Amino acid sequence: MAKTGRESVQQMLRLTDDLRESLRAASEENGRSLNAEIVQRLENSLAGDNYAERVRTLEIENMHLRKLYAAEARNRRIGDKLTHHAQALLHIYSDMIRRYHEGDETAIIDFAEYAKLNPEMANFPMPEPLNDETDDED
C-alpha cells in the first residue's frame, strides 16, 4: 500500500461489474468521484457500527427525561392541591377570626376543633383575646 500526499492510503479493491456500475451511478448522482463515493459509503457504514450504542444511549436519556417530566407533573399537581388546601384553610381561619372579632366566642372553640382535625392549622396563630377595656377607651 502506497501513501499519497494527502495522508491517505491506496488500496486495491475488487468489485463486481454490477457493484462498480451502481457505485459509479451513485457517484454521478451525488456529484462525487467514484473514489469519494466509496470512501463516503465506507465512512457511513463504520459510523453505523456505533448506531446501536447511540440508539441505546438516546433510549436511556429519553427514559430519564420521561421520569423527570412525570415527576415535575406530579409535583405540579401536588403543589396545586396544596395551594388549594392552603387557600381553603386560610379562608376558614379568616372566617373564624372575623367571627371572633364580631364577638362570637365559639369561633375559638371551632378553631381549636378544626386545628385538631387539620394539623396544618397549628401553624396559624390563635387570635388575641378580645379586650373589653380597649373597647371602653374608644
C-alpha positions in Angstrom: 0.0 0.0 0.0 1.4 3.3 -1.1 0.7 6.6 0.7 -0.4 9.6 -1.1 0.4 13.2 -0.2 -3.0 13.6 1.5 -2.4 11.2 4.4 -4.4 8.5 2.7 -3.5 5.0 1.7 -4.1 3.5 -1.7 -6.0 0.2 -1.5 -6.7 -2.2 -4.4 -10.3 -3.2 -4.3 -12.1 -5.9 -6.4 -15.7 -5.1 -7.3 -18.2 -7.0 -9.4 -19.2 -5.1 -12.6 -22.8 -4.6 -11.2 -21.5 -3.1 -7.9 -19.0 -0.9 -9.7 -21.8 0.4 -12.0 -24.1 1.1 -9.1 -21.3 3.0 -7.3 -20.5 4.9 -10.4 -24.2 5.9 -10.9 -24.4 7.0 -7.3 -21.2 9.0 -7.5 -22.5 10.9 -10.6 -25.9 11.5 -8.8 -24.1 12.8 -5.7 -21.5 14.8 -7.7 -18.5 12.9 -6.4 -15.8 10.8 -7.9 -16.1 7.1 -7.7 -13.3 7.0 -5.1 -15.1 9.7 -3.0 -18.4 7.8 -3.2 -16.7 4.6 -2.0 -14.9 6.4 0.9 -18.1 8.2 1.9 -20.1 5.0 1.9 -17.4 3.2 3.9 -17.3 6.0 6.5 -21.1 6.0 6.8 -21.0 2.2 7.2 -18.4 2.4 10.0 -20.3 5.3 11.7 -23.3 2.9 11.7 -21.3 0.5 13.9 -22.0 2.9 16.8 -25.6 3.3 15.8 -26.9 0.6 18.2 -24.9 2.2 21.0 -26.2 5.7 20.2 -29.8 4.4 20.0 -29.4 2.8 23.4 -28.0 6.0 24.9 -30.8 8.0 23.4 -33.4 5.5 24.8 -31.8 5.8 28.3 -31.8 9.6 28.0 -35.4 9.5 26.8 -36.4 7.3 29.8 -34.8 9.7 32.2 -36.5 12.7 30.6 -39.9 11.0 30.8 -39.3 10.2 34.5 -38.3 13.9 35.1 -41.3 15.2 33.2 -43.6 12.8 35.1 -42.1 13.9 38.5 -42.5 17.5 37.5 -46.1 17.0 36.5 -46.8 15.1 39.8 -45.1 17.8 41.8 -47.1 20.5 40.0 -50.4 18.6 40.8 -49.3 18.2 44.4 -48.5 21.9 44.5 -51.8 22.8 43.0 -53.6 20.7 45.6 -51.5 22.2 48.5 -52.2 25.7 47.2 -56.0 24.9 47.1 -55.8 23.3 50.5 -53.8 26.3 52.0 -56.3 28.8 50.5 -59.2 26.8 52.0 -57.5 26.8 55.4 -56.8 30.5 55.2 -60.4 31.2 54.3 -61.6 29.1 57.3 -59.1 30.8 59.5 -60.1 34.3 58.3 -63.7 33.4 58.9 -63.1 32.3 62.4 -61.0 35.4 63.2 -63.8 37.6 61.8 -66.4 35.7 63.8 -64.3 36.1 66.9 -63.8 39.8 66.5 -67.5 40.2 66.0 -68.0 38.7 69.4 -68.6 35.0 68.6 -66.8 33.2 71.4 -67.5 29.8 69.8 -65.1 30.8 67.0 -62.1 29.9 69.2 -63.6 26.5 70.0 -64.3 25.9 66.3 -60.7 26.9 65.6 -59.3 24.6 68.2 -61.5 21.7 67.0 -60.6 22.3 63.4 -56.9 22.5 64.3 -57.2 19.0 65.9 -58.5 17.6 62.6 -56.1 19.6 60.4 -52.6 19.7 61.9 -51.6 22.4 59.4 -53.8 24.8 61.3 -51.4 24.6 64.2 -49.2 27.0 62.2 -51.9 29.6 62.2 -51.7 31.9 65.3 -54.6 31.9 67.7 -56.4 35.2 67.8 -55.6 37.6 70.6 -58.2 37.6 73.3 -60.7 40.4 73.0 -60.0 43.1 75.5 -63.2 44.8 76.6 -61.1 47.6 78.2 -59.8 48.7 74.8 -63.4 49.0 73.6 -64.2 51.3 76.5 -61.4 53.6 75.7 -62.8 54.5 72.3 
